[in-house]
């Protein structure tokens, strides 16, 4: 499977010499702070000679505002999680097809033009940003953007439908049970029987959340009600997955150029070295770096690497992915590759696995960012 992308071509047509990039981050989900941290890294790395950058934040309440173009402002430092703060103004997207003009309004003042944008770089994680809602709004406005479209974003966000789609495409997924609303209370015996068939350990997850937020590893069935309740603090829909014995391997996928197939990086491996975490949870990912060993490229036989890359690309294609995606799999002791999930907007700090895997495959963080923007600028708007 090819790993290195073709050289970036020239910028798409623009009203200026440099394409204008709206870097969009924050949002209403529980992953707000991670989105801000990702944006800080992007603002530091993006080529200012090649792109005109306009950072826009979305507050936890959903207000779009102008924010500081300062990478340090958005970093996670000493456990402090950054946040987009509300201000009286509000940024408005283009109001009709054919217009790429942004405006900012304040109470009691006329609208002020912010100029046109050529492409949006959405760095939002979780619901109301990574799940197709934002992508649908950008499609309505006929604005180009980086990453997956409406359907792929929605499928990638919902772990239940993701598994249904992947299984339908013939990809290997682990056993699971989906709980909706008060299923656990209204049909406790039936639900317990279905979950008991999965065995132990179990992983109980919000169906539509990321960054390991709200996930519990269950080794005793008596702990299941508390795990379901913890997941439902983030999403009323819950997925209960059977634990799979195997190594946790990730593979980065990048869209192809000119109709070519997507490209796969060398895979990486995550090993949680501190038993206090139990699995790769939120604290291990972002707040306790010493608890995790990130190995890239993963120490795997060449034939297994090829299988991981093949499954990653097929997973990306199965959900109709565009731009970027990180596919997480398990490699069992027998060499079987089982898909855990696809993330259509993976973490994108320089220390995140997605850019690290491309770094090991020969593509630097800045060049990867440029490649994603070029893919988006070359992509037609509308149905495709």
Number of C-alpha atoms within 10 A of each C-alpha: 16 12 19 15 21 9 10 15 10 10 16 15 12 13 10 11 12 17 22 20 21 20 20 24 29 33 29 18 22 19 21 23 24 27 29 29 27 26 32 24 20 21 19 14 17 19 15 11 8 14 18 17 18 18 20 22 28 26 20 19 12 14 20 24 22 18 18 13 17 14 17 15 17 25 22 18 12 7 11 11 16 20 22 25 14 18 13 9 16 17 21 17 18 19 14 11 11 10 14 18 16 17 17 18 16 13 9 6 9 10 16 12 13 13 10 20 23 23 22 23 21 22 27 31 31 23 23 15 25 31 27 21 17 18 26 16 13 20 18 15 19 19 23 24 25 23 27 27 25 21 17 25 28 23 25 29 27 22 25 21 15 23 23 13 17 22 16 11 14 11 18 18 18 15 15 20 16 20 18 13 12 12 15 17 10 10 10 12 11 12 16 13 10 14 21 13 12 17 14 17 16 23 21 27 28 29 26 23 25 23 19 17 18 24 27 23 21 19 14 10 15 9 12 21 11 13 22 24 17 19 24 22 11 19 18 17 21 30 22 27 22 21 18 18 11 16 16 20 26 30 30 30 29 28 26 17 19 9 7 8 15 24 22 31 32 26 31 25 22 19 15 20 15 15 8 9 16 12 20 19 19 17 15 21 18 17 16 14 12 11 17 18 14 16 16 21 21 18 12 16 9 9 10 16 23 16 16 31 25 17 22 31 26 20 28 31 17 18 22 16 28 24 25 24 27 27 28 25 26 23 22 14 10 7 16 15 25 21 24 20 22 30 24 28 26 24 22 22 21 17 15 15 24 28 24 26 29 28 20 16 20 16 19 16 23 16 19 20 19 19 22 20 25 21 24 24 23 16 18 11 16 11 5 6
